[in-house]
Amino acid sequence: MKISRASTISCTVSILLLFALAWAWKGICPEILWGRIAWPLLRLISVMTISLGVSALIEGMGWNSIVASLARPLMRAGNFSDHAGTAFTSAFLSGVAANTLLWNGYQENRISYREMILATLLNLGLPSYFLHLPVTFAIIVPLAGSAGAIYITITLLAAVLRTFVVLIAGRSLLEAQTVQQQDGPQSHEKTTSRHDSGAGTGHDRYAEVRKLFARYIRLRLGKIVCYTVPIYLFVAWLQQAGVFQWMQQASASLFTGQAMPVEGMSVVVFSIVAEFAAGAAAAGAMLNAGILTTKQTVYALLLGNIIATPVRALRHQLPRYLGIYQPKTGVMLLLLGQGLRVISVIAIGWVYYILG
């Protein structure tokens, strides 16, 4: 079996980073290797494998039109096509599956490059929010109480704002090309022949699902893993080398003042950078101890959310974007998506500051 250049580079970089971690940890015992590296990566790759399976199932079974119909009224408001609607609905279950559908649609000329970009950003609104809401709610509300509930509300409104902004952009930028795509005989013929013609017997459909899944595992998952492993190891090395702790000390002076006591703020913010649950626990403890008021706790959680964005993007999202899209497109989408997310949280947080 031919080993790709990307795999060779990924393995080489990963081995070098493992040596760097061994030096930083003064050696790596099996417990550290499994608990800090192997198990988190295995869990992450398993989730991505299941997500790609969802994408193969939707496409192979010809369920695109059924899934798209669930989001069709909203898609029409932004002049998005049914293919973008399929990805939008799928994003409530898996961001990887949705991104794979969009990239495949672009490569097969079912959507334009511009629509692919905007549809990807649209999926970072309400679908992405509700995908992670159960875990976030289960952590933040029990630990931070009323401040956690306010934080959930603010981030929900930020997700609504992101969705609304992208729909307006689609309304302005996609009108002519979307009409042409949906009504053009060639595009309609292509979509119908592949997804809406019935695709023969159930056996044929399952065969198509298996073929798509095998292709996604070979091409998409392999590429994602090539980026995921070295990036994850690099972030682990940064954490072990004390980079995040240095960031905490260097930025502590930025949070001094009456509005936000630095004693509580810096711990909350950088606990969230390291681990969201730890930040929520710290916020709840300081709220109960009277170090932070409810309003200050909300600000701390929001600021931690914003500051954690580049770390979270580097560790979890960059490998997925690079593995699914072309590197240039993946980096652009990551920057646009995270920028839109941060701006929306700041905007709604500012409204809370004014009205609260």
C-alpha positions in Angstrom: 0.0 0.0 0.0 1.4 3.4 -1.0 2.0 5.8 1.8 1.2 9.4 1.0 3.5 12.3 1.6 1.1 13.8 4.0 1.0 10.6 6.1 4.8 10.5 6.2 5.0 14.2 7.3 2.3 13.6 9.9 4.0 10.6 11.4 7.4 12.3 11.5 6.0 15.5 13.2 4.0 13.3 15.6 7.1 11.3 16.6 9.1 14.5 17.2 6.3 16.0 19.3 6.1 12.8 21.3 9.9 13.1 22.1 9.3 16.8 23.0 6.4 15.7 25.4 8.6 13.0 26.9 11.3 15.6 27.6 8.7 18.0 29.1 7.1 15.2 31.2 10.5 13.8 32.2 9.5 10.6 30.4 6.1 9.2 29.4 4.6 6.4 31.5 1.8 4.2 29.9 -0.9 5.9 32.2 0.0 9.4 30.9 0.3 8.2 27.3 -3.2 6.6 27.4 -5.0 9.1 29.6 -3.6 12.3 28.0 -3.0 11.3 24.4 -4.3 7.9 23.2 -7.7 7.8 24.7 -8.8 11.4 23.8 -7.5 10.9 20.3 -9.3 7.6 20.0 -12.5 9.1 21.2 -12.2 12.0 18.8 -11.5 9.8 15.8 -14.4 7.5 16.7 -16.8 10.4 16.7 -15.5 11.5 13.3 -15.9 8.0 11.9 -19.5 7.8 13.1 -20.1 11.3 11.6 -18.8 10.3 8.2 -21.0 7.2 8.4 -24.0 9.5 8.9 -23.0 11.5 5.8 -22.6 8.3 3.7 -26.0 7.0 4.9 -27.8 10.2 4.0 -26.2 10.4 0.5 -26.2 6.6 -0.3 -29.9 6.1 0.7 -31.0 9.1 -1.3 -32.5 10.8 1.8 -31.2 14.3 0.7 -34.6 15.6 -0.3 -36.3 14.3 2.8 -33.7 15.8 5.1 -33.6 19.1 3.1 -37.4 19.5 3.4 -37.0 20.0 7.2 -35.0 23.2 6.7 -36.5 24.3 3.3 -38.5 27.4 4.6 -35.4 28.8 6.4 -33.2 28.0 3.4 -35.5 29.8 1.0 -35.3 32.9 3.2 -31.6 33.0 2.5 -31.7 31.7 -1.1 -29.9 28.6 -0.2 -30.4 25.4 -2.2 -31.8 22.1 -1.0 -28.3 20.6 -0.8 -27.4 23.3 1.7 -30.6 22.5 3.5 -29.6 18.9 3.8 -26.2 19.9 5.3 -28.0 22.4 7.6 -30.3 19.7 9.0 -27.4 17.2 9.2 -25.3 19.7 11.2 -27.7 19.3 14.2 -26.3 15.7 14.4 -22.7 16.1 13.1 -20.7 19.0 11.9 -18.3 16.7 10.1 -21.1 15.1 8.2 -22.5 18.5 7.2 -19.2 19.8 6.0 -18.6 16.6 4.0 -21.9 17.0 2.3 -21.1 20.6 1.4 -17.7 19.8 0.0 -19.1 16.9 -2.0 -21.8 19.1 -3.3 -19.3 21.7 -4.5 -17.0 19.2 -6.1 -20.0 17.7 -8.0 -21.2 21.2 -9.1 -24.5 21.0 -7.2 -23.6 24.2 -5.2 -21.3 27.1 -6.0 -18.2 27.9 -4.0 -19.9 30.9 -2.6 -22.9 28.9 -1.4 -20.6 26.3 0.1 -18.8 29.0 2.1 -22.0 30.6 3.4 -23.7 27.3 4.1 -20.7 26.3 6.2 -21.0 29.5 8.2 -24.7 29.0 8.5 -24.2 25.6 10.1 -22.0 27.3 12.8 -25.1 29.1 14.1 -28.1 27.3 15.5 -27.1 23.7 14.4 -23.6 23.9 16.0 -25.1 25.5 19.1 -27.8 22.8 19.7 -25.4 20.0 18.9 -23.3 21.0 21.9 -26.1 22.4 24.1 -26.9 19.2 26.1 -23.3 18.8 27.3 -22.9 22.5 27.9 -26.2 22.8 29.8 -25.4 19.7 31.9 -22.1 21.3 33.0 -22.7 25.0 33.4 -26.1 25.2 35.0 -25.5 22.8 38.0 -22.1 24.4 38.6 -22.8 28.1 38.0 -26.5 28.3 38.8 -28.3 31.4 37.6 -25.1 32.8 36.1 -24.8 29.6 34.0 -28.4 30.0 32.8 -27.7 33.6 31.8 -24.6 32.5 30.0 -26.6 29.8 28.1 -29.2 32.5 27.1 -26.5 34.9 25.8 -24.7 32.2 23.8 -28.1 31.1 22.3 -28.9 34.7 21.2 -25.4 34.9 19.7 -26.1 31.7 17.7 -29.4 33.2 16.5 -27.6 36.4 15.5 -25.0 34.4 13.5 -27.7 32.5 11.7 -29.6 35.7 10.9 -26.5 37.5 9.6 -25.6 34.6 7.3 -29.2 34.4 6.0 -29.1 38.1 5.1 -25.7 37.5 3.4 -27.2 34.6 1.4 -30.3 36.7 0.5 -27.9 39.4 -0.9 -25.3 37.1 -2.6 -27.0 33.9 -3.7 -30.2 34.9 -5.4 -29.1 34.7 -9.0 -26.9 31.7 -8.8 -29.3 29.7 -6.6 -32.2 30.2 -9.0 -29.9 29.1 -11.9 -28.8 26.0 -10.0 -32.2 24.8 -9.0 -33.9 25.5 -12.3 -31.1 24.6 -14.6 -31.9 21.4 -16.5 -28.4 20.0 -16.2 -28.2 20.4 -12.5 -31.7 19.1 -12.0 -31.0 16.0 -14.1 -27.8 15.3 -12.2 -29.4 15.5 -8.8 -32.4 13.5 -9.9 -30.4 10.8 -11.4 -28.3 10.2 -8.4 -30.5 10.9 -5.4 -34.2 11.1 -6.4 -34.6 8.3 -9.0 -35.2 5.6 -6.4 -31.7 4.2 -6.9 -33.0 0.7 -7.6 -33.5 -1.8 -4.9 -32.6 -1.5 -1.2 -29.6 -3.7 -1.8 -28.3 -1.2 -4.4 -28.7 1.6 -1.9 -26.9 -0.2 0.9 -24.1 -1.0 -1.6 -23.9 2.7 -2.4 -23.7 3.5 1.4 -20.9 1.0 1.8 -19.0 2.4 -1.2 -19.4 6.0 0.0 -18.4 5.1 3.6 -15.3 3.2 2.3 -14.4 6.3 0.2 -14.9 8.7 3.1 -12.8 6.5 5.5 -10.0 6.2 3.0 -9.9 9.8 1.8 -11.6 12.0 4.4 -10.8 10.3 7.7 -7.3 9.5 6.7 -6.7 13.1 5.9 -8.3 14.3 9.1 -6.2 12.0 11.2 -3.0 13.2 9.5 -3.8 16.7 10.7 -5.5 15.8 14.0 -2.7 13.8 15.7 0.2 16.3 15.3 -2.0 19.3 16.1 -3.3 17.6 19.3 0.2 16.6 20.4 1.4 20.2 19.7 -1.4 21.7 21.9 -0.5 19.1 24.6 3.1 20.2 24.4 2.1 23.9 24.7 0.1 23.1 27.8 2.9 21.0 29.4 5.5 23.7 28.5 3.5 26.2 30.5 2.4 28.5 27.6 -1.2 28.8 28.9 0.1 29.5 32.4 2.3 32.2 31.0 -0.7 33.6 29.2 -2.6 33.7 32.5 0.2 35.6 34.3 0.8 38.0 31.4 -2.9 38.9 31.1 -3.8 39.2 34.7 -3.2 42.9 34.7 -5.7 43.3 31.9 -8.6 42.3 34.2 -7.9 44.5 37.2 -10.5 46.9 38.3 -13.8 47.2 40.1 -15.9 45.6 37.4 -13.9 42.3 37.5 -11.7 41.3 40.4 -8.5 39.8 39.0 -8.3 37.2 41.8 -11.3 35.4 40.4 -11.2 36.4 36.8 -7.9 35.0 35.7 -8.6 31.6 37.2 -12.0 31.3 35.6 -10.8 32.5 32.2 -7.8 30.2 31.9 -9.5 27.2 33.6 -11.9 27.4 30.7 -9.0 27.6 28.2 -7.7 24.4 29.7 -11.0 22.6 30.4 -14.6 24.0 30.2 -15.9 22.0 33.2 -13.0 23.2 35.4 -13.8 26.8 34.5 -17.5 26.3 35.2 -16.6 24.7 38.6 -14.3 27.6 39.4 -16.9 30.2 38.4 -19.5 28.5 40.6 -17.2 28.3 43.6 -16.3 31.9 43.4 -19.9 32.9 43.0 -20.9 31.0 46.1 -17.9 32.4 48.0 -18.9 35.9 47.2 -15.7 36.6 45.2 -17.7 37.2 42.1 -21.2 38.6 41.7 -23.7 36.9 39.3 -23.0 39.5 36.6 -19.2 39.2 37.1 -19.5 35.4 36.8 -21.4 35.8 33.5 -18.6 38.1 32.2 -16.0 35.7 33.3 -17.7 32.8 31.5 -18.1 34.9 28.3 -14.6 36.1 28.4 -13.3 32.6 28.9 -15.5 31.5 26.0 -13.9 34.1 23.8 -10.3 33.6 24.9 -10.6 29.8 24.6 -11.7 30.2 20.9 -8.2 29.9 19.3 -7.2 27.0 21.5 -10.4 25.1 20.8 -10.1 25.9 17.1 -6.5 24.7 16.9 -7.1 21.5 18.9 -10.5 20.3 17.5 -11.7 22.2 14.5 -8.5 22.9 12.4 -7.8 19.2 11.7 -11.4 18.7 10.6 -11.5 21.7 8.3 -8.1 20.8 6.8 -9.1 17.2 6.4 -12.4 17.8 4.6 -11.7 21.0 2.6 -8.6 22.1 0.7 -6.1 23.6 3.2 -6.6 27.2 1.9 -10.4 26.9 2.0 -10.3 25.1 5.4 -8.2 27.8 7.1 -10.4 30.6 5.6 -13.6 28.9 6.8 -12.1 28.4 10.3 -11.1 32.1 10.6 -14.4 33.3 9.2 -16.4 31.0 11.4 -14.6 31.7 14.6 -14.4 35.4 13.9 -18.2 35.5 13.4 -18.7 33.5 16.5 -16.6 35.8 18.7 -18.2 39.0 17.3 -21.7 37.6 17.9 -20.8 36.7 21.5 -19.3 40.1 22.1 -22.3 41.9 20.6 -24.9 40.0 22.8 -22.6 40.3 25.8 -22.4 44.1 25.3 -26.2 44.3 25.2 -26.3 42.4 28.5 -23.8 44.8 30.0 -25.8 47.8 28.9 -29.2 46.4 30.0 -28.0 44.3 33.0 
